[in-house]
Amino acid sequence: MSSSSSYKQFAHLRIPLEEIVSGTTNFSDANLIRESAFGKAYKGHLFRSEQQIDIVAERLDRKHGYGDVEFWKEISMLSSLKHENLVSIIGFCEEKDEKIIIYKDKVNGSLDKLLRDPTFTWMRRLQICVGVAHALSYIHYDKRRDFSVIHRDIRSSKILLDDHWEAKLSGFELSISQKAARRNRLCLIDVRGMRGYCDPTYVKSGSVTHKSDMYYFGVLLFEVLFGKKAVMVNEVNRLLAPLAISHYEGGRLDDMIDPVLWKQMDPQSFKIFSEIAYYCLKKQRSQRPNIDQIVMKLEKALESQQKHENPAYSTVEGIASKTLKGKNVEHLRIPLSDIVSATKNFSKTYLIGSGAYGECVAETQARRPTAEVIIKKLEEALSFQENIKDNLKLSLEAIAYQCLHDESKNRPTTSEVLLQLKRALEFQEDYELWAPKLPNGYEQTFKMSNFPEIHSIEKKKDLYDMLCKGILLQEGKMLFSLGDNGEQNGMISARKFLYKRRSGSHKWRSVPESRFDKVAKMLDLSNLNIQVKIKPQFLSPGVNYGVYLVFKFCESRKSVTNRMYVNLKYKMGRETLHTYFATRREDGWMMIELHRFLNHEKDDDFEFLLESFSRCYCESHDIYIQGIEFRAIDNVKHEEIKKLKEVQQLSIKSDLNMEHVQQFSTNFEKEIDRFEDYDEGEKLFSLNKVILKKKHYVISAKETVYKSTDVKLFNVLPSTHSRFQNAIELLRQQVFRIKCKIESQRLSPDTEYTCYLVFKLSEKCHGLHCPVIVRDLLQQRKNKEKGILYFRSPSPCNVNDTDRVPKEREDGWMEINVWKFNSSNEIRDDCASINLKLISYKETDSIF
């Protein structure tokens, strides 16, 4: 059973299983048209509005790894994306362990079935490729939409063809959506997709961008050109992409092309097509064209082929609008004989006007349709336009009727017509721009709110703005809102929590800044004892969510940062957890993350026991608790994965036994070109021949640990695991200092260096879970911001974008970034100085 949020959001698309079983003859093998990783697809029919429509029912089969997430992703995407080159969804079914998606039937099947067909002409192949390119251009970016989509599974079996051979892109189960403003950023995600199509960079790094779709599309273009699939089973599973690259670079593409197809090709059309396909397969994503460049090139290839096949192809045809390029418009063609007959061979008697294009000729006055006929035709025409609002239909019909009135005095003036058309246009623009942004089933959501009738009188933009701000549901105890990407968020009021302490532990207060009428004022931060048991509702399927406690201090607190250490202790189930930092929101409240989860159809209850805040850092201030919020997380990673050759490292490599923390220098045997020991074996200098001949500097722990008093900080022990002679056993303490100098001649000029602390935790070490403050004492006056690092990888709830977390290296050791500098900017007296102070928070364990 799906979650209530998914079910309610798409309830209007639900189709009973018995209708699908009947329409496909109980999923008869005779109706089976294709099989994919998602499952089997069957042709059939359904009755809608007393009319029979042809459909394709795609039945989820979990054996290939597809499941609930992919099912809801397909429904969600196709419900929000509308384009003439995208497949149209009719509905879905989720009954008796069945998950079925229903599409409009495409009578000409999928592209992969036609690749080897000799009657499948080069012109038609070009038109289909142009159509797919337009579809990708739309999903990658559309200015009317605030999110962008990466398809991640483009292949010939996903291209369906209608009765006019129009291409329809399908298969959004693996797609990724992200904010439109971030569409050029990396996204880290598990590698999924069909062998032979996947972007090699994506497979290797796990990072995907819109340029990954260009690789998929390049493989598709070569499938169309060669008439072969990406994986050639009858040729010992050879992959098409590397074969296409080698033939292109060797000038031997014609060896792979069917001779019948080759004879049809215009040389210039072939040259443009093959060139753009080749550049789509470039290993470096930066060298691949973007989708707009591909659309332009493919349209030129199509135009060249049209001129080749029809020498009379005119200049006017050549500059046809983009909406017609690549389209099959044969069904619009009218024989010249019919036109000559209707106009009496273009008789001057029928001439009604002329212009830059030529003369305009009409039939006789007696055959001109009446106003009633025009209105009927207009109604019929508009009924096929799914995006035409009913109000616009009525407006256009009314304007047309007035303009065609028999009495001229009853006809509107030009100004009146313009005013009415302007109003109709504003209504349509509001509908087209803002209606797609509203969630499915929003009318029902408003009916559950405090103002159930407002949806029938407000513009779509006003409704969207209200949902972004949030509306109250469930008698004012739940706030429903839309996020930046249109995801559905929800906040549960503190009135729904259980307060297990005595009645005097909290009070109910009205706070103007709260969205709820009452908030809980907690009087003892060190003993909250609040039990929270909630079920997420109205959330978007297939989206990662964070669960946040929303609160604020009763007394205003001055803070220069938006992040505050509060150390909330709580239980989730039987597990005791800590979440350390709260973030200040734009509305003045603070939020602190408790948990993360991927929302799907399974109904999960969340149970938390909130125990205490840090009295040391929150002092004795009372707090207001507004509620628990489920907010969509933007899980797109924005940093490029940097390769080793792009980073210059300055490493403090220490042989430390710091209360069970052991730090050793790393093995550089494969990287060192030469090295020399000096200063009694306490430093190493290396010239790295792999990393662009940049210099490394390696310093032992004995040289870096700073002693400001006579208090003993560490014991020196002999070491057999390091290039250095001694290791250090660092004693337990709250503060740890790193201080040293590096001679400028030991560094490469004008180079960005990163200083890493390289270490390994012993099996006996059970501490070091808490955050540690890092201060650069030399830059403290210029920059008062402090850094945060962890010696153990924390939960995602405790990590900010700027926090530093350890990473495991290939050699098994851990490393953490503690400092960065430029060898030119930071040099003073021929030295680069490091002076860092690492401080643990007062109530936590010592650092070491």
PyMOL commands that set and color helices and strands:
alter all, ss='L'
color gray80, all
select helices_A, chain A and resi 4-9+11-13+17-23+29-31+62-64+68-80+111-113+122-140+156-158+180-182+200-205+210-226+233-235+240-249+253-256+259-264+267-280+285-287+291-309+315-318+330-332+336-342+348-350+365-367+371-383+390-403+408-410+414-437+442-447+454-456+460-469+494-496+503-505+615-618+644-646+701-704+744-746+796-798
alter helices_A, ss='H'
color red, helices_A
select strands_A, chain A and resi 32-35+39-48+51-60+89-95+98-104+147-150+159-161+167-169+176-179+187-188+207-208+231-232+238-239+351-354+359-361+471-473+478-482+488-493+498-499+506-509+519-522+530-534+544-553+563-572+575-584+590-598+606-612+623-632+648-653+656-657+661-663+672-678+683-688+694-699+714-718+726-730+735-743+752-761+772-776+787-789+807-808+814-822+827-828+831-840
alter strands_A, ss='S'
color yellow, strands_A
deselect
rebuild
show_as cartoon
